[in-house]
Amino acid sequence: MQKAEHQRVEFVKKTQKAIVKDFASQYAGVKTIKFDKYLINPMGHVAFIISVNGYTDNEHSISYTVNDDGSVEMLSYSTIPVKKGKTKVADIKVTYNTDEEKHPHG
């Protein structure tokens, strides 16, 4: 694995773990979190799309971004399928995804 690729994968994993920790600290009843491919928009911001408890429809789409200081914050959501509260990270089945969604050029 190339060094740059290794660094990218490590950054993505670290960020996704921070997202799980952040989400779990705010919501109760989280059983699963699944990461979709992450996106990099034209402005250079990274968006991580997550599915919670198996809800994959647009109505339950939740995305996070990474701030300049490396912290994560919820970027957008429609309906969150769990209530405010807390969930232990160890109790959540997480499916990580280090793949980038490639935008077609043109």
PyMOL commands that set and color helices and strands:
alter all, ss='L'
color gray80, all
select helices_A, chain A and resi 3-24+58-60+89-91
alter helices_A, ss='H'
color red, helices_A
select strands_A, chain A and resi 27-28+32-35+39-40+46-52+62-66+72-77+83-84+93-95
alter strands_A, ss='S'
color yellow, strands_A
deselect
rebuild
show_as cartoon
